[in-house]
Amino acid sequence: MSNSNYFSIKSTIELTFKDSNTCTFAYNSFLPELKKAKSHRSRISMEKLNITLIFSIESADITAFRASISDVISLGKIIDNTLKLCE
């Protein structure tokens, strides 16, 4: 990642689910979106650990970081709303 700024930003977001099946559902739902989200200024990776999804974000600038955080939050809202519909 090229960095024309004086710093870079790294952060981790963890989403913890009620059970492993729900976490797997969310993981499989997020995966295609993350593969499409290519950027020179920011990277998002995802790891599944039992009932937790861990998103690692590395950005070259604050604007790219904010966009990446928004992507994760938006995907989380979609999963939350989908699970509520299925209840």
MOPAC internal coordinates of N, CA, C and O (Angstrom, degrees):
PM7 1SCF
backbone

  N    0.0000 0     0.00 0     0.00 0    0    0    0
  C    1.4528 1     0.00 0     0.00 0    1    0    0
  C    1.5218 1   107.25 1     0.00 0    2    1    0
  O    1.2310 1   120.53 1   -57.56 1    3    2    1
  N    1.3027 1   116.60 1   122.44 1    3    2    1
  C    1.4567 1   119.54 1   178.24 1    5    3    2
  C    1.5185 1   109.77 1   -74.90 1    6    5    3
  O    1.2310 1   121.22 1   -37.30 1    7    6    5
  N    1.3129 1   115.28 1   142.70 1    7    6    5
  C    1.4576 1   119.29 1  -176.22 1    9    7    6
  C    1.5149 1   108.97 1  -130.84 1   10    9    7
  O    1.2310 1   120.45 1   -74.86 1   11   10    9
  N    1.3263 1   116.74 1   105.14 1   11   10    9
  C    1.4583 1   121.04 1   178.27 1   13   11   10
  C    1.5182 1   110.94 1   -93.13 1   14   13   11
  O    1.2310 1   120.02 1   178.40 1   15   14   13
  N    1.3342 1   117.56 1    -1.60 1   15   14   13
  C    1.4553 1   122.46 1   179.06 1   17   15   14
  C    1.5200 1   109.66 1   -94.21 1   18   17   15
  O    1.2310 1   121.03 1    -1.58 1   19   18   17
  N    1.2981 1   115.63 1   178.42 1   19   18   17
  C    1.4543 1   121.39 1   179.66 1   21   19   18
  C    1.5184 1   112.38 1   -86.33 1   22   21   19
  O    1.2310 1   119.89 1   175.73 1   23   22   21
  N    1.3232 1   117.82 1    -4.27 1   23   22   21
  C    1.4548 1   121.51 1  -177.87 1   25   23   22
  C    1.5226 1   109.88 1  -154.89 1   26   25   23
  O    1.2310 1   121.24 1   -12.82 1   27   26   25
  N    1.3155 1   115.23 1   167.18 1   27   26   25
  C    1.4655 1   121.29 1   169.73 1   29   27   26
  C    1.5290 1   106.81 1  -128.16 1   30   29   27
  O    1.2310 1   120.64 1   -14.05 1   31   30   29
  N    1.3128 1   116.37 1   165.95 1   31   30   29
  C    1.4644 1   121.87 1  -176.09 1   33   31   30
  C    1.5270 1   108.49 1  -121.95 1   34   33   31
  O    1.2310 1   120.63 1   -47.43 1   35   34   33
  N    1.3329 1   116.40 1   132.57 1   35   34   33
  C    1.4586 1   122.02 1   175.02 1   37   35   34
  C    1.5262 1   107.93 1  -127.64 1   38   37   35
  O    1.2310 1   121.27 1   -41.87 1   39   38   37
  N    1.3290 1   115.18 1   138.13 1   39   38   37
  C    1.4561 1   119.45 1  -178.63 1   41   39   38
  C    1.5264 1   109.59 1  -152.52 1   42   41   39
  O    1.2310 1   121.48 1   -19.71 1   43   42   41
  N    1.3209 1   114.78 1   160.29 1   43   42   41
  C    1.4563 1   121.25 1   177.37 1   45   43   42
  C    1.5237 1   108.56 1  -129.26 1   46   45   43
  O    1.2310 1   121.06 1   -42.97 1   47   46   45
  N    1.3344 1   115.58 1   137.03 1   47   46   45
  C    1.4639 1   121.92 1   174.77 1   49   47   46
  C    1.5239 1   106.83 1  -121.29 1   50   49   47
  O    1.2310 1   120.50 1   -47.69 1   51   50   49
  N    1.3288 1   116.65 1   132.31 1   51   50   49
  C    1.4578 1   120.90 1   177.53 1   53   51   50
  C    1.5302 1   109.66 1  -116.40 1   54   53   51
  O    1.2310 1   121.02 1   -51.52 1   55   54   53
  N    1.3149 1   115.65 1   128.48 1   55   54   53
  C    1.4586 1   122.13 1   173.03 1   57   55   54
  C    1.5201 1   107.12 1  -110.88 1   58   57   55
  O    1.2310 1   120.21 1   -60.93 1   59   58   57
  N    1.3248 1   117.21 1   119.07 1   59   58   57
  C    1.4619 1   121.92 1  -178.98 1   61   59   58
  C    1.5275 1   109.22 1  -107.15 1   62   61   59
  O    1.2310 1   121.03 1   -49.66 1   63   62   61
  N    1.3239 1   115.64 1   130.34 1   63   62   61
  C    1.4602 1   122.36 1  -175.52 1   65   63   62
  C    1.5235 1   110.61 1  -106.79 1   66   65   63
  O    1.2310 1   120.86 1   -11.85 1   67   66   65
  N    1.3336 1   115.96 1   168.15 1   67   66   65
  C    1.4723 1   121.59 1  -178.73 1   69   67   66
  C    1.5221 1   112.14 1   -67.75 1   70   69   67
  O    1.2310 1   120.44 1   146.69 1   71   70   69
  N    1.3451 1   116.77 1   -33.31 1   71   70   69
  C    1.4563 1   120.07 1  -177.89 1   73   71   70
  C    1.5221 1   110.71 1  -151.37 1   74   73   71
  O    1.2310 1   121.39 1   -10.29 1   75   74   73
  N    1.3248 1   114.94 1   169.71 1   75   74   73
  C    1.4657 1   121.25 1  -176.75 1   77   75   74
  C    1.5310 1   112.18 1   -66.93 1   78   77   75
  O    1.2310 1   120.07 1   143.97 1   79   78   77
  N    1.3449 1   117.47 1   -36.03 1   79   78   77
  C    1.4742 1   120.24 1  -179.75 1   81   79   78
  C    1.5242 1   111.52 1   -63.16 1   82   81   79
  O    1.2310 1   120.44 1   137.65 1   83   82   81
  N    1.3235 1   116.76 1   -42.35 1   83   82   81
  C    1.4669 1   120.88 1   178.67 1   85   83   82
  C    1.5254 1   110.07 1   -65.99 1   86   85   83
  O    1.2310 1   120.72 1   140.15 1   87   86   85
  N    1.3266 1   116.22 1   -39.85 1   87   86   85
  C    1.4671 1   120.42 1   178.47 1   89   87   86
  C    1.5332 1   110.77 1   -63.62 1   90   89   87
  O    1.2310 1   120.75 1   138.47 1   91   90   89
  N    1.3158 1   116.18 1   -41.53 1   91   90   89
  C    1.4685 1   120.53 1   178.33 1   93   91   90
  C    1.5249 1   110.69 1   -64.81 1   94   93   91
  O    1.2310 1   120.25 1   138.61 1   95   94   93
  N    1.3319 1   117.13 1   -41.39 1   95   94   93
  C    1.4669 1   122.13 1   175.99 1   97   95   94
  C    1.5270 1   110.22 1   -57.39 1   98   97   95
  O    1.2310 1   120.49 1   132.50 1   99   98   97
  N    1.3340 1   116.66 1   -47.50 1   99   98   97
  C    1.4628 1   121.14 1   179.83 1  101   99   98
  C    1.5252 1   110.92 1   -64.77 1  102  101   99
  O    1.2310 1   120.22 1   137.18 1  103  102  101
  N    1.3081 1   117.18 1   -42.82 1  103  102  101
  C    1.4665 1   121.69 1   179.58 1  105  103  102
  C    1.5272 1   110.40 1   -58.71 1  106  105  103
  O    1.2310 1   120.96 1   131.15 1  107  106  105
  N    1.3285 1   115.77 1   -48.85 1  107  106  105
  C    1.4726 1   120.08 1  -179.61 1  109  107  106
  C    1.5244 1   111.85 1   -65.46 1  110  109  107
  O    1.2310 1   120.25 1   151.51 1  111  110  109
  N    1.3311 1   117.13 1   -28.49 1  111  110  109
  C    1.4666 1   121.11 1   177.83 1  113  111  110
  C    1.5230 1   111.45 1   -75.75 1  114  113  111
  O    1.2310 1   120.23 1   141.97 1  115  114  113
  N    1.3158 1   117.17 1   -38.03 1  115  114  113
  C    1.4665 1   121.74 1  -178.86 1  117  115  114
  C    1.5284 1   112.61 1   -72.73 1  118  117  115
  O    1.2310 1   120.57 1   145.25 1  119  118  117
  N    1.3259 1   116.52 1   -34.75 1  119  118  117
  C    1.4582 1   121.70 1  -170.87 1  121  119  118
  C    1.5308 1   114.93 1   -51.83 1  122  121  119
  O    1.2310 1   118.98 1   129.29 1  123  122  121
  N    1.3414 1   119.55 1   -50.71 1  123  122  121
  C    1.4757 1   118.74 1   179.95 1  125  123  122
  C    1.5365 1   112.81 1   -61.10 1  126  125  123
  O    1.2310 1   120.55 1   143.60 1  127  126  125
  N    1.3236 1   116.55 1   -36.40 1  127  126  125
  C    1.4687 1   119.97 1  -179.93 1  129  127  126
  C    1.5281 1   111.23 1   -67.08 1  130  129  127
  O    1.2310 1   120.34 1   140.21 1  131  130  129
  N    1.3101 1   116.95 1   -39.79 1  131  130  129
  C    1.4609 1   119.96 1  -179.47 1  133  131  130
  C    1.5234 1   111.92 1   -69.34 1  134  133  131
  O    1.2310 1   120.80 1   147.96 1  135  134  133
  N    1.3314 1   116.08 1   -32.04 1  135  134  133
  C    1.4688 1   119.39 1   177.59 1  137  135  134
  C    1.5299 1   111.01 1   -67.19 1  138  137  135
  O    1.2310 1   120.60 1   147.57 1  139  138  137
  N    1.3479 1   116.46 1   -32.43 1  139  138  137
  C    1.4679 1   120.75 1   179.34 1  141  139  138
  C    1.5247 1   112.41 1   -78.91 1  142  141  139
  O    1.2310 1   120.16 1   154.68 1  143  142  141
  N    1.3179 1   117.30 1   -25.32 1  143  142  141
  C    1.4747 1   122.37 1  -174.12 1  145  143  142
  C    1.5226 1   110.85 1   -80.26 1  146  145  143
  O    1.2310 1   120.31 1  -102.91 1  147  146  145
  N    1.3120 1   117.02 1    77.09 1  147  146  145
  C    1.4588 1   122.39 1   178.33 1  149  147  146
  C    1.5299 1   109.24 1  -100.34 1  150  149  147
  O    1.2310 1   121.40 1   -45.97 1  151  150  149
  N    1.3145 1   114.94 1   134.03 1  151  150  149
  C    1.4570 1   119.94 1   179.91 1  153  151  150
  C    1.5191 1   109.20 1  -150.60 1  154  153  151
  O    1.2310 1   120.51 1   -31.89 1  155  154  153
  N    1.3275 1   116.62 1   148.11 1  155  154  153
  C    1.4693 1   120.59 1   175.72 1  157  155  154
  C    1.5241 1   109.45 1   -79.17 1  158  157  155
  O    1.2310 1   120.64 1   156.00 1  159  158  157
  N    1.3132 1   116.39 1   -24.00 1  159  158  157
  C    1.4608 1   121.04 1  -170.99 1  161  159  158
  C    1.5145 1   114.38 1   -97.33 1  162  161  159
  O    1.2310 1   120.21 1   167.55 1  163  162  161
  N    1.3411 1   117.21 1   -12.45 1  163  162  161
  C    1.4569 1   119.24 1  -176.74 1  165  163  162
  C    1.5237 1   110.40 1  -153.87 1  166  165  163
  O    1.2310 1   120.76 1   -34.82 1  167  166  165
  N    1.3302 1   116.16 1   145.18 1  167  166  165
  C    1.4623 1   122.36 1   176.65 1  169  167  166
  C    1.5169 1   109.26 1  -127.49 1  170  169  167
  O    1.2310 1   120.97 1   -43.24 1  171  170  169
  N    1.3336 1   115.76 1   136.76 1  171  170  169
  C    1.4602 1   121.27 1   174.12 1  173  171  170
  C    1.5246 1   107.06 1  -122.72 1  174  173  171
  O    1.2310 1   120.84 1   -52.44 1  175  174  173
  N    1.3302 1   116.00 1   127.56 1  175  174  173
  C    1.4613 1   119.95 1   172.29 1  177  175  174
  C    1.5177 1   107.88 1  -122.42 1  178  177  175
  O    1.2310 1   121.09 1   -22.38 1  179  178  177
  N    1.3449 1   115.52 1   157.62 1  179  178  177
  C    1.4545 1   120.31 1  -175.81 1  181  179  178
  C    1.5204 1   109.06 1  -134.52 1  182  181  179
  O    1.2310 1   121.39 1   -38.94 1  183  182  181
  N    1.3195 1   114.95 1   141.06 1  183  182  181
  C    1.4582 1   121.76 1   178.14 1  185  183  182
  C    1.5295 1   108.31 1  -133.80 1  186  185  183
  O    1.2310 1   120.33 1   -38.75 1  187  186  185
  N    1.3355 1   116.98 1   141.25 1  187  186  185
  C    1.4652 1   121.78 1   178.44 1  189  187  186
  C    1.5188 1   108.53 1  -107.58 1  190  189  187
  O    1.2310 1   120.64 1   -55.73 1  191  190  189
  N    1.3210 1   116.37 1   124.27 1  191  190  189
  C    1.4595 1   122.55 1   175.24 1  193  191  190
  C    1.5266 1   108.83 1  -127.15 1  194  193  191
  O    1.2310 1   120.67 1   -78.76 1  195  194  193
  N    1.3273 1   116.32 1   101.24 1  195  194  193
  C    1.4582 1   123.94 1   179.33 1  197  195  194
  C    1.5297 1   111.73 1    54.83 1  198  197  195
  O    1.2310 1   119.13 1    83.79 1  199  198  197
  N    1.3453 1   119.27 1   -96.21 1  199  198  197
  C    1.4704 1   120.93 1  -178.51 1  201  199  198
  C    1.5285 1   112.26 1  -110.98 1  202  201  199
  O    1.2310 1   120.37 1  -164.94 1  203  202  201
  N    1.3340 1   116.90 1    15.06 1  203  202  201
  C    1.4624 1   120.77 1  -176.07 1  205  203  202
  C    1.5220 1   111.27 1  -125.59 1  206  205  203
  O    1.2310 1   121.06 1   -44.91 1  207  206  205
  N    1.3314 1   115.59 1   135.09 1  207  206  205
  C    1.4624 1   121.60 1   169.21 1  209  207  206
  C    1.5157 1   107.24 1  -101.52 1  210  209  207
  O    1.2310 1   120.86 1   -50.22 1  211  210  209
  N    1.3239 1   115.95 1   129.78 1  211  210  209
  C    1.4568 1   121.30 1  -179.25 1  213  211  210
  C    1.5299 1   107.78 1  -114.62 1  214  213  211
  O    1.2310 1   121.20 1   -61.54 1  215  214  213
  N    1.3140 1   115.31 1   118.46 1  215  214  213
  C    1.4585 1   122.28 1   177.55 1  217  215  214
  C    1.5243 1   108.32 1  -102.23 1  218  217  215
  O    1.2310 1   120.51 1   -54.75 1  219  218  217
  N    1.3229 1   116.62 1   125.25 1  219  218  217
  C    1.4567 1   121.48 1   175.14 1  221  219  218
  C    1.5182 1   107.85 1  -107.65 1  222  221  219
  O    1.2310 1   121.26 1   -53.11 1  223  222  221
  N    1.3185 1   115.19 1   126.89 1  223  222  221
  C    1.4621 1   120.84 1  -177.41 1  225  223  222
  C    1.5224 1   108.67 1  -118.99 1  226  225  223
  O    1.2310 1   120.95 1   -47.75 1  227  226  225
  N    1.3178 1   115.78 1   132.25 1  227  226  225
  C    1.4578 1   121.87 1   174.91 1  229  227  226
  C    1.5268 1   107.30 1  -131.09 1  230  229  227
  O    1.2310 1   120.93 1   -58.82 1  231  230  229
  N    1.3218 1   115.83 1   121.18 1  231  230  229
  C    1.4680 1   120.29 1  -175.35 1  233  231  230
  C    1.5183 1   110.71 1  -128.51 1  234  233  231
  O    1.2310 1   121.68 1   -29.88 1  235  234  233
  N    1.3372 1   114.39 1   150.12 1  235  234  233
  C    1.4527 1   121.06 1   179.60 1  237  235  234
  C    1.5237 1   112.09 1   -85.42 1  238  237  235
  O    1.2310 1   120.44 1   162.06 1  239  238  237
  N    1.3389 1   116.77 1   -17.94 1  239  238  237
  C    1.4622 1   119.15 1   179.96 1  241  239  238
  C    1.5276 1   109.94 1  -153.90 1  242  241  239
  O    1.2310 1   121.31 1   -13.01 1  243  242  241
  N    1.3107 1   115.10 1   166.99 1  243  242  241
  C    1.4632 1   121.64 1  -174.82 1  245  243  242
  C    1.5253 1   112.08 1   -64.27 1  246  245  243
  O    1.2310 1   119.83 1   140.28 1  247  246  245
  N    1.3046 1   117.93 1   -39.72 1  247  246  245
  C    1.4613 1   121.14 1  -178.98 1  249  247  246
  C    1.5287 1   110.78 1   -63.96 1  250  249  247
  O    1.2310 1   120.19 1   135.99 1  251  250  249
  N    1.3220 1   117.25 1   -44.01 1  251  250  249
  C    1.4594 1   121.31 1   178.21 1  253  251  250
  C    1.5267 1   110.43 1   -65.63 1  254  253  251
  O    1.2310 1   120.22 1   142.16 1  255  254  253
  N    1.3232 1   117.19 1   -37.84 1  255  254  253
  C    1.4561 1   121.55 1   177.77 1  257  255  254
  C    1.5268 1   110.69 1   -61.89 1  258  257  255
  O    1.2310 1   120.95 1   132.82 1  259  258  257
  N    1.3078 1   115.78 1   -47.18 1  259  258  257
  C    1.4725 1   120.51 1   179.65 1  261  259  258
  C    1.5265 1   111.09 1   -60.17 1  262  261  259
  O    1.2310 1   120.27 1   138.77 1  263  262  261
  N    1.3275 1   117.09 1   -41.23 1  263  262  261
  C    1.4670 1   121.20 1   178.65 1  265  263  262
  C    1.5338 1   110.47 1   -63.73 1  266  265  263
  O    1.2310 1   120.25 1   139.26 1  267  266  265
  N    1.3187 1   117.12 1   -40.74 1  267  266  265
  C    1.4630 1   120.82 1   179.36 1  269  267  266
  C    1.5246 1   111.57 1   -66.24 1  270  269  267
  O    1.2310 1   120.31 1   137.24 1  271  270  269
  N    1.3232 1   117.01 1   -42.76 1  271  270  269
  C    1.4667 1   121.32 1   176.41 1  273  271  270
  C    1.5315 1   109.55 1   -60.17 1  274  273  271
  O    1.2310 1   120.54 1   136.40 1  275  274  273
  N    1.3197 1   116.57 1   -43.60 1  275  274  273
  C    1.4712 1   120.91 1   178.97 1  277  275  274
  C    1.5198 1   111.65 1   -61.72 1  278  277  275
  O    1.2310 1   120.14 1   141.89 1  279  278  277
  N    1.3320 1   117.33 1   -38.11 1  279  278  277
  C    1.4667 1   120.87 1   177.77 1  281  279  278
  C    1.5244 1   110.86 1   -60.87 1  282  281  279
  O    1.2310 1   120.30 1   133.11 1  283  282  281
  N    1.3266 1   117.03 1   -46.89 1  283  282  281
  C    1.4628 1   121.11 1  -179.44 1  285  283  282
  C    1.5297 1   110.42 1   -64.11 1  286  285  283
  O    1.2310 1   120.46 1   135.97 1  287  286  285
  N    1.3219 1   116.72 1   -44.03 1  287  286  285
  C    1.4694 1   120.76 1   179.25 1  289  287  286
  C    1.5318 1   110.71 1   -62.84 1  290  289  287
  O    1.2310 1   120.10 1   136.43 1  291  290  289
  N    1.3155 1   117.42 1   -43.57 1  291  290  289
  C    1.4698 1   120.95 1   179.53 1  293  291  290
  C    1.5250 1   111.25 1   -61.81 1  294  293  291
  O    1.2310 1   120.36 1   135.76 1  295  294  293
  N    1.3195 1   116.91 1   -44.24 1  295  294  293
  C    1.4610 1   119.61 1   178.19 1  297  295  294
  C    1.5265 1   110.62 1   -64.32 1  298  297  295
  O    1.2310 1   120.13 1   141.86 1  299  298  297
  N    1.3257 1   117.36 1   -38.14 1  299  298  297
  C    1.4619 1   121.58 1   176.61 1  301  299  298
  C    1.5192 1   112.16 1   -61.87 1  302  301  299
  O    1.2310 1   120.49 1   138.94 1  303  302  301
  N    1.3327 1   116.67 1   -41.06 1  303  302  301
  C    1.4701 1   121.04 1   177.91 1  305  303  302
  C    1.5241 1   111.05 1   -63.58 1  306  305  303
  O    1.2310 1   120.42 1   140.06 1  307  306  305
  N    1.3230 1   116.81 1   -39.94 1  307  306  305
  C    1.4578 1   120.96 1   179.60 1  309  307  306
  C    1.5286 1   110.07 1   -63.47 1  310  309  307
  O    1.2310 1   120.14 1   135.22 1  311  310  309
  N    1.3291 1   117.33 1   -44.78 1  311  310  309
  C    1.4603 1   120.62 1   178.23 1  313  311  310
  C    1.5296 1   110.33 1   -62.97 1  314  313  311
  O    1.2310 1   120.46 1   134.62 1  315  314  313
  N    1.3218 1   116.73 1   -45.38 1  315  314  313
  C    1.4743 1   121.61 1   179.70 1  317  315  314
  C    1.5299 1   111.01 1   -58.15 1  318  317  315
  O    1.2310 1   120.68 1   131.53 1  319  318  317
  N    1.3308 1   116.31 1   -48.47 1  319  318  317
  C    1.4730 1   120.07 1  -179.81 1  321  319  318
  C    1.5328 1   111.78 1   -64.91 1  322  321  319
  O    1.2310 1   120.29 1   142.45 1  323  322  321
  N    1.3158 1   117.05 1   -37.55 1  323  322  321
  C    1.4704 1   120.82 1   178.73 1  325  323  322
  C    1.5261 1   110.51 1   -64.95 1  326  325  323
  O    1.2310 1   120.47 1   136.78 1  327  326  325
  N    1.3291 1   116.71 1   -43.22 1  327  326  325
  C    1.4624 1   120.21 1   179.33 1  329  327  326
  C    1.5352 1   110.97 1   -65.66 1  330  329  327
  O    1.2310 1   120.22 1   144.06 1  331  330  329
  N    1.3163 1   117.19 1   -35.94 1  331  330  329
  C    1.4693 1   120.25 1   177.65 1  333  331  330
  C    1.5304 1   111.08 1   -65.39 1  334  333  331
  O    1.2310 1   120.31 1   142.36 1  335  334  333
  N    1.3357 1   117.02 1   -37.64 1  335  334  333
  C    1.4639 1   121.13 1   177.84 1  337  335  334
  C    1.5266 1   111.74 1   -66.07 1  338  337  335
  O    1.2310 1   120.63 1   148.51 1  339  338  337
  N    1.3237 1   116.40 1   -31.49 1  339  338  337
  C    1.4588 1   121.26 1  -177.14 1  341  339  338
  C    1.5168 1   113.34 1   -81.24 1  342  341  339
  O    1.2310 1   119.62 1   169.57 1  343  342  341
  N    1.3317 1   118.32 1   -10.43 1  343  342  341
  C    1.4673 1   121.11 1  -179.18 1  345  343  342
  C    1.5018 1   112.07 1   -69.55 1  346  345  343
  O    1.2310 1   120.10 1   180.00 1  347  346  345

